[in-house]
Amino acid sequence: MTKVRRDQVTAVRQFNRFYTRVMGFLDQELLRSGFSLTEARILFELGQRDLTEVGELREVLGVDAAQLSRTLARFESAGLIERSRSAADGRKLLAAPTAAGQTAIADLVTRSDQQAEQLLAGLPEPERRRLVADLDSVRRLLADSETPSSYVIRGLRPGDLGWVVHRNGVLYAQEYGWDRSYEALVASIVADYGANHDPARENAWIAERDGRPVGAVFCVRKDDTTAQLRLLLVDPDARGSGLGTRLVDECVAFARAAGYTSMVLWTNDVLAAARRIYQKAGFELVEENEHHSFGHDLVGQIWRLALTR
């Protein structure tokens, strides 16, 4: 490690003090939300996925285990989260935001957006662009290899279909307690794609980081005018990076270029994080049906997106 000059250290510390003051991080309640900075960060991270393994949350945030436990207990008492044991591994504790928790998270996001908008409103547009570019430079210079820029989205290679089946089976068992019938469903979808897909009208992508698959999505033909998005998957350690959105965008762009006029997908209402990605892409909920599948009572949903402009 090269020696750092004292004036450089001073400059970073000065900026930290300035930024902390401007963003109000020293206030007892962040953005007058009722939450401290640490509490808000934990709550926001919980909102990035349907279920979060507490040990993983501790690693992502670098929060002391005792402090995290106390915070989660307060959230649970306030009705913001629910905690449970993993169906696959009883040693693992899971946490999920409730409807009230999702409301609190949405409020935090809104307050943060408003604060950033107020800061930017005082600058002319050219200076806003310069500020955003400079902030991006800081982020890229200080970021580690886990940033979204290190992800690659590519086509299928030998072995990828097997990975999709295996990873879906493992993750849905761990996070939702779904039984092997879900893995069997995924296997049938993947086998049909591998044996019969039309390259002109169907495609699939793998998201990769450092040579390791961390996500996938499929675009298949439903009928002559309708494409179907299937098997969107993002590994837990890659969530919150925007990768799910990138995979869906890739799928939608291909369907549009292939000449489809609409795209549909089937999901279940418990998959809240995926649903937010679909809504962001412009999908609209068109049908709901209760069903018993994968060992659970579920509410299936059909979402549709018009591809014509």
N, C-alpha and C positions, 0 to 999 in steps of 0.2 A: 504494500500500500504506500503510495506516494505521500510525502508530507504536505499537509494543508496549511496555507498561509493564514495568519491570524486575522487579517482583514477580511478574508473570505468567510471565516467562521463568524465574525462579527456581523457581516452582511446578512447571512442566513438567519442569525438570531434576531436581528432587527426586523427582518421581514416577518418572522414568526410572531413577534410581539405585535406588529402592525396588523397582520391578518387575523390574529386572535381577537384583537379589539374590534376590528371592523365587522367581523362575522358574529360577534357577541358570544364567543365560546366561553368567556369568563362569567357570563350570567348564570345564576343558579338554575334557571329554567331556560333551556334552549328555545329561542324564538317564541317565548311565552307559551310554550306548548304544555308545560307541566312536567316535562322530562328533562333530566340532565343530559349532557352531551353523550355520556356513555350509555345511558338508557335509550336515548334516541337511536344511537348507532346499532345497539342490539336489536331494538324493535324493527328498525329498517331492514336489517339483515334477515330477520325471521320472515319478513314479507316477501323475500326474493324467491321463496319456494314453498311448496305445500307443507312439507315436513322437514325439519332440520334436526340432525343428530347433534346433541348438545356438545359432545366432545369436538365435533367438527367446527361448531360455532366458536368454541373457545380458541381453537387453533387459528381460524380465519381472522378473528378480532384481536387476538393476543391479550385477552382479558383474564385476570386472575380467576381461578376456578371457584373460589369462595365467593368473590364478588358477583360472578355470573350466576351462581346458584341463588344468592340472595335476590338478585334482580329478577330472575325468572320466577321466584316464589312470589314476589310482589306483583308481577304481571299476572300470574295465575290468580292471586287473590282478587285482583281488580277485574278479572274476567277478560283479560286481553289475550291470553294464550291458554292452551291446554297442553298438559304433559302426559306422556304415556310411554310404556315400554315397547321396544321393537318386537314385532311378532316373530322375526327371524332370529333375534339375539336379545334375550331378556336383559342382558347386561347393559344394553345401550338405551339411553333415555332420549326420547324424541320430544320436540316442541313444535306446536303449530298455532298460528294466530287464529283467534276466533273472529266472528263477524265484527265484534267491537274492536278487536285488535286491528283488523284490516281498515276500519274507519279511522283509527288513531294513526295508522301508518299513512293513509291517504292524506290526513290533515297535516302530518309532518312534511310530506312531499310538497303539498300545496304551499305551506309556509316557507319552505326552503326555496321553492321556485319564485315566490313573491319577493323574497329577500334579494335573490340574485337579480331579478328584474329591476328592483329599485336601485341596486348598485349600478347596473348597466345603463339605466335610463338617464343618468346624469352625464353620460359620455356621448359625443357625436359618433355616428356610425363607423367612420374610419378607425376611430380609437377603440371602439368595441371589437372590431375585427382584429386589431393589433393585440388587444388584451387576450382575446380567446386564443390567438395563435401562440402568444407567449406562454399562456397557461398550459397549452398542449405540449409545448416544448419542455416545460418543467416536468410535466407528468411523464413524458417519454424518457427524459434524462434520468429521472429518479426511479422509474418503474422497474420491477424485476421481470423475470421470464414468464410470470403468470398473467401478464396483461393480455387483453384481447388481441393485440397486434401479433401475438405469437401463434394465433390459431390459423390453421389452413383448412379450407373447405375444398374437398376434392371428390372425384368420382370413385366408384367402387373398385376395389382390388380383390384378388383371391384372399379368402379368409374373412372378409368384411361381413358377409351375410351371416356367417356363424357367430361373429361378435355381436351383431345386432340381436340375434335370438338370445344368446347367453346374457347380454347386459340387460335387456328388457326383463328377462325372467328374474335375474338377481335383484335389480333395483325395485321393481314393483312388489316383490316379496318383502324386501327390507322396509320399504317406505309405506306400503299400504296393506301388507299382509295378504296379497293376492296369491292364490294357489297356482299349481302348475298348469291349470287349464288356460291361463293367460299366456304362459310361455308356449303352449301348444298352438294357440291362435296366432301368435307372432311367427312361429315356425311355419305355419301354413301360408301366411301372407308372404313371407320371405321366399319360401319354396316356389310358390306360384310366380313371383316376380323373377326369380332366377331362371325358371324353366320357360316362361312364356312372354317376357316383357318385350314390348315394341320400342326399340331405341329411338324412333322418331317421335313417339308420343309418351314415353315413360322414362323416368330417370330416378337416380338415388344418389345421395351425397353422404360423405363421412366428414365430420369435423375432427381435425387432428391437432394435437399439440405435442411438440417435441417427439414426433414419430409415433404417438400413442393415440388411438381413437378415443374421443370424448363426447361424440354426438353423432346423430344421424337423422335423416328424413327421407321419405319416399314420395314420389309423384307418380300415380298410376292412373290408367284410364278407367273411368266409371261407365261412360258411354261416349258417343261420338263428339258431344259438345261439352262434356263435364269431366274435369280431372278430379282426382281425390288425393288429398294430402294424408299420408299415413306414417305411423311409427316415429313421430317426432320424439327425440330423446336427447337429453343433455346430462352428462355426468354431474354429480353433486359438486365436485371441485371446480367445475367450469361454469356453474350457474352464476347469475348476476353480472355476467360479462357482456350480455347482449348477443351471445352466440345463438340462442334459440331464435331470436328475431332474424338473425342473418340466415339461418337455415330455412326458415319459413319464406323469407324474401327470395331466396334462391329457387325454392319450389314454385312460388307464384310466378316468378319471371319466366321460368321454363314453360309452365302451363300456358301462359299468355303467348309466348313465342311459338308454341306448338299448335296454336289455333283454337284452343278451348275458349268457350265463352263464359264459363263459370267453374268454380272449384268448391268442393264440399269436403268436410271432414267429420269424423265421428269421434267423440270424446266422452268423458264422464265428468259430472259437476265437481267431483272431489279434486280434480286436477286444476286447481285455481291458477297456478303460475302459467301453465300452458294456455289457459283460457285468456289470460291478459295479453299474451303474445298474439293470439288469434284476433282479439278485438283491436289491438294496435294495428294489425295488418289490414283491417277493414272487414273481417268476417262478421256476419250477423247470425245470431241464434234463430233457427227456424223451426226446431222441433225438440221436444223432450219426452222421454219415456222411461218409466221405472222398469228395472229388470234385476234379476238375480244372476250374477256372473262372477266367476273367479273367487267364489266363496263368500260373496258379500252382496247386500242389497244396494244397488246403485241407481243413479239417474243418468241415463244416456242422453247425449245432446248431439244434434246435427247442426253444424254451422255452414254457412254458404257465403261465397264471395263472388261478386260479378267481376269478370275479367275484361269486359268491353269498356272502352273509354269514350 
